[in-house]
Amino acid sequence: MSLKDILGKHNFKFKKRFGQNFITDPGILNKIVSSGEINSEDIVVEIGPGAGTLTKAIAQEAKLVIAIEIDKDLMPILADNLLDFNNIRVIEGDALKINLDQLVEEITGEQKPYKIVANLPYYITSPLVMHFLESEFNIQRIVIMVQKEVAQRFTGEPGTKDYGALTVSLNYYSKPKIAFFVSRNVFTPKPDVDSAVVDLEIRKEPPYQVNNINILRKLIKAAFNQRRKTLTNALKVLNIEKAIIAQILEDTKIDPKRRGETLTLEEFVKVANKLSAII
C-alpha cells in the first residue's frame, strides 16, 4: 500500500504546526540509514516518525527502534504501517519533554547507548538538537534531515555567514558534517526548501577543558548577539569592566578588534576559562 493510500485510509490531514513533510523515496531512506552506520546491535531513537517510512528502513537494520511521535492522529497510521515489525516501539509524546536515557532503560531494561535518526520538523531542529546535546544523554550519534541552510550553519567555518553560536556549540559536543543534500521533490507534501542530512558524531570527551560550561554559553551568546561588533564591544553585555576584558584578550593573544564571529571554539574556551576566575 502506498503512502498516499495509507494516509487516505485514515483520512489524515497534514498539520503545518508540526512541520510534517514525509519522505517516500526508498533510495533516500536507505542513504539516511547508511549514514548512521546502523547495525543489528544498535538501538535507534527516531524523532517524528510521521507515517513510518523511515522507521521501517531503520528497523530493517537495527536491533530496536523507539519512535517518538507528537501527533496523536498518526498513531493509528503507524500501527497499521509498522504491523509487520516486532522490533519497533512507538511512543506518543513530545521529544523535548522526554528523558531519552530513562525511556531507553524502561524499554530495554538496561542503560545503553543509542543513536538518533530523524527527519526533523524544520521549526524545531536547533532547539531539539541542543536539548539532546546539553542534556548529555547517552547518545552515540545523531543523523538528521534538516533544512539545507541549517545544515550549512551546523558546519560553518569561523568568519563566514554560516558560522554562529549554534556552530560553536555543536562543535563542543560533536563532530558535525553534511552527509548529503536532498531535493525538496522527494517529500510529501513538497516543502519550499531543499534539505540535507547531517551526521553528528558525539564526542566522548569535550575537545578542550572547560572550567564552567555556563560561562562558555554566555560568552558565545554575547559574541554572536552583536556579531558585527568587535569582541571588546560585544562583551560589554557581560557587565565586566572594559580593562578586564582587554587584559583577558591580551592574555589569550586575541586581537580585541576581532569580531566574535571569527573566533574558533578553542579561542572561546580560552576566554571563558579566564572569565570563570572572575565571575
Buried (B, 14 or more C-beta within 10 A) or exposed (E): EEBEEBBEEBEBEBEEEBBBBBBBBEEBBBBBBBBBBBEEEBBBBBBBBBBBBBBBBBBBBBBBBBBBBBBEEBBEBBEBBBEEBEBBBBBEEEBEEBEBBEBBBEBBEEEBBBBBBBBBBBEBBBEBBBBBBEEEBBBBBBBBBBBBBBBBBBBBEBEEEBBBBBBBBBBBBBBBEBBBEBEBEBBBEEBEEBBBBBBBBBEEEBEBEBEBEEBBBBBBBBBBEBBEBBBBBBBBEBEBEEEBBEEBBEEBEBEBEBBBBBBBBEBBBBBBBBBBEEB
